[in-house]
Amino acid sequence: MARAFSSDQMGIIRGSAAALTLAAIVLTAGYVWLPPGLLRLNPEMGLGERVAFTLKADILMFLWLAGCVGAVSRGRFYSPADIRGSAFGQPSPAIAVRAAVLQNSLEQTVLAFGAHLTLAALLRGPELVLIPLLVALFLAGRVAFAFGYAKGASGRAFGMALTAASIIVSYGVAVGLVAVGR
């Protein structure tokens, strides 16, 4: 017997579909039209140069993460219920959303960073244009997730799906390249 989806589930489906569509458009258009020369990418780049390029692009993800840490820290400073720290209880409503966004961002950053380093080892020169595109999607997803979090599951779905899409594509490309022997 089929069950109807709740409004939250429908919101998640709509947000996720929109995010996946946007990710596909950005990655396809960016890969086709973003000139590798603009990013100083060339086919002769060695592994060290590719990793350095990726680290430079990924710094933006870590700056986002640092901002999330700062938001929780500032929230704790101004919240008497939270100033003692997370070891002494659950976050109060004053910082609960910030703490949840930080935790999720940490998890997503670790996954994305690992995937991007793997791609740095596998992609060649101009193909590295994917890295800044993936970082841009990741950051757009994180911002949308943070702003939508307080609105519930359907409010954060677009951001979560956009972040996840960038990570899933990263690992998918990496596994595909390994499978073909690169």
C-alpha positions as CSV (number, residue, x, y, z in Angstrom):
1,M,0.0,0.0,0.0
2,A,1.5,3.4,-1.1
3,R,1.8,6.1,1.5
4,A,1.5,9.8,0.7
5,F,4.6,11.8,1.6
6,S,4.4,14.4,4.3
7,S,4.9,18.1,3.6
8,D,8.4,17.9,5.0
9,Q,9.2,14.9,2.7
10,M,7.8,16.8,-0.3
11,G,9.9,19.8,0.6
12,I,13.0,17.6,0.8
13,I,12.2,16.1,-2.6
14,R,11.6,19.6,-4.2
15,G,14.7,21.1,-2.5
16,S,16.9,18.1,-3.5
17,A,15.7,18.1,-7.1
18,A,16.4,21.8,-7.4
19,A,19.9,21.4,-5.9
20,L,20.8,18.4,-8.1
21,T,19.6,20.4,-11.2
22,L,21.7,23.4,-10.2
23,A,24.7,21.2,-9.6
24,A,24.4,19.5,-12.9
25,I,24.1,22.8,-14.7
26,V,27.0,24.5,-12.9
27,L,29.4,21.5,-13.3
28,T,28.5,20.9,-17.0
29,A,28.6,24.6,-18.0
30,G,31.7,25.3,-15.9
31,Y,33.6,22.4,-17.2
32,V,32.7,23.2,-20.8
33,W,33.1,27.0,-20.7
34,L,35.5,27.9,-17.9
35,P,38.9,28.4,-19.6
36,P,41.6,26.4,-17.9
37,G,44.1,29.2,-18.7
38,L,42.1,31.6,-16.4
39,L,43.0,29.3,-13.5
40,R,46.6,28.7,-14.8
41,L,45.9,25.0,-15.5
42,N,48.0,23.2,-18.0
43,P,48.5,19.5,-18.9
44,E,52.1,19.4,-17.6
45,M,51.2,20.1,-14.0
46,G,52.8,17.6,-11.7
47,L,51.2,16.0,-8.6
48,G,52.6,18.6,-6.3
49,E,51.2,21.4,-8.4
50,R,47.8,19.8,-8.7
51,V,47.6,19.3,-4.9
52,A,48.7,22.9,-4.3
53,F,46.0,24.1,-6.7
54,T,43.4,22.0,-4.8
55,L,44.6,23.2,-1.4
56,K,44.3,26.8,-2.5
57,A,40.7,26.2,-3.8
58,D,39.8,24.3,-0.6
59,I,40.9,27.1,1.7
60,L,37.5,28.6,1.2
61,M,35.8,25.5,2.6
62,F,38.0,25.8,5.7
63,L,37.3,29.5,6.1
64,W,33.6,28.6,6.1
65,L,34.3,26.0,8.8
66,A,36.3,28.5,10.8
67,G,33.3,30.9,10.5
68,C,31.0,28.2,11.9
69,V,33.4,27.7,14.8
70,G,33.4,31.4,15.5
71,A,29.6,31.6,15.3
72,V,29.3,29.0,18.0
73,S,32.0,30.5,20.1
74,R,30.4,34.0,20.0
75,G,27.1,32.4,20.8
76,R,28.5,30.6,23.8
77,F,30.1,33.8,25.0
78,Y,26.8,35.7,25.0
79,S,24.7,32.8,26.3
80,P,24.8,32.2,30.1
81,A,23.3,28.8,29.5
82,D,26.1,27.8,27.1
83,I,29.2,29.6,28.3
84,R,30.5,26.6,30.3
85,G,30.8,24.6,27.1
86,S,29.4,21.5,25.4
87,A,30.7,19.1,28.0
88,F,28.2,20.5,30.5
89,G,25.0,20.0,28.6
90,Q,23.1,20.2,25.3
91,P,23.2,23.6,23.5
92,S,20.5,26.0,24.5
93,P,18.1,27.3,21.8
94,A,20.4,30.4,21.6
95,I,23.2,28.4,19.9
96,A,21.5,25.0,18.9
97,V,21.2,25.9,15.2
98,R,24.8,27.2,15.1
99,A,26.1,24.1,16.8
100,A,24.2,21.8,14.4
101,V,25.4,23.8,11.3
102,L,29.0,23.6,12.7
103,Q,28.7,19.8,13.3
104,N,27.3,19.1,9.9
105,S,29.8,21.5,8.2
106,L,32.7,19.7,9.8
107,E,31.4,16.3,8.6
108,Q,30.8,17.6,5.1
109,T,34.2,19.5,4.9
110,V,36.1,16.3,5.9
111,L,34.3,14.3,3.1
112,A,34.8,17.1,0.5
113,F,38.4,17.6,1.4
114,G,39.3,14.0,1.1
115,A,37.5,13.8,-2.3
116,H,39.2,16.9,-3.6
117,L,42.7,15.6,-2.7
118,T,41.9,12.3,-4.4
119,L,40.8,14.2,-7.5
120,A,44.0,16.2,-7.4
121,A,45.9,12.9,-7.7
122,L,43.7,11.7,-10.6
123,L,42.7,14.7,-12.7
124,R,45.1,16.2,-15.2
125,G,45.8,19.8,-15.9
126,P,42.7,21.4,-17.5
127,E,40.4,18.8,-15.8
128,L,41.2,20.4,-12.5
129,V,38.7,23.2,-13.4
130,L,36.2,20.8,-11.6
131,I,37.8,21.6,-8.2
132,P,36.8,25.2,-7.9
133,L,33.4,24.4,-9.3
134,L,32.9,21.7,-6.7
135,V,34.1,24.1,-4.0
136,A,31.6,26.8,-5.2
137,L,28.8,24.3,-5.0
138,F,29.9,23.2,-1.6
139,L,29.9,26.7,-0.3
140,A,26.6,27.6,-1.9
141,G,25.2,24.5,-0.3
142,R,26.6,25.3,3.1
143,V,25.2,28.9,3.1
144,A,21.8,27.6,2.0
145,F,21.9,24.9,4.6
146,A,22.8,27.4,7.4
147,F,20.1,29.9,6.4
148,G,17.5,27.2,5.9
149,Y,18.3,25.1,9.0
150,A,15.9,26.8,11.4
151,K,13.0,26.3,8.9
152,G,13.2,22.5,9.4
153,A,14.0,19.6,7.1
154,S,12.5,21.1,4.0
155,G,14.2,24.4,4.7
156,R,17.7,22.9,4.8
157,A,17.1,20.3,2.1
158,F,18.4,22.4,-0.9
159,G,21.6,23.3,0.9
160,M,22.2,19.8,2.2
161,A,21.6,18.3,-1.3
162,L,23.8,20.9,-3.0
163,T,26.6,20.1,-0.6
164,A,26.1,16.4,-1.0
165,A,25.9,16.6,-4.8
166,S,29.4,18.2,-4.9
167,I,30.8,15.5,-2.7
168,I,29.0,12.6,-4.5
169,V,30.2,13.9,-7.8
170,S,33.7,14.2,-6.4
171,Y,33.8,10.6,-5.3
172,G,32.0,9.4,-8.4
173,V,34.5,11.0,-10.7
174,A,37.4,9.7,-8.5
175,V,36.1,6.1,-8.5
176,G,35.4,6.3,-12.2
177,L,38.9,7.4,-12.9
178,V,40.4,4.7,-10.7
179,A,38.2,2.1,-12.5
180,V,39.5,3.1,-15.9
181,G,43.1,2.8,-14.6
182,R,44.1,6.4,-14.1
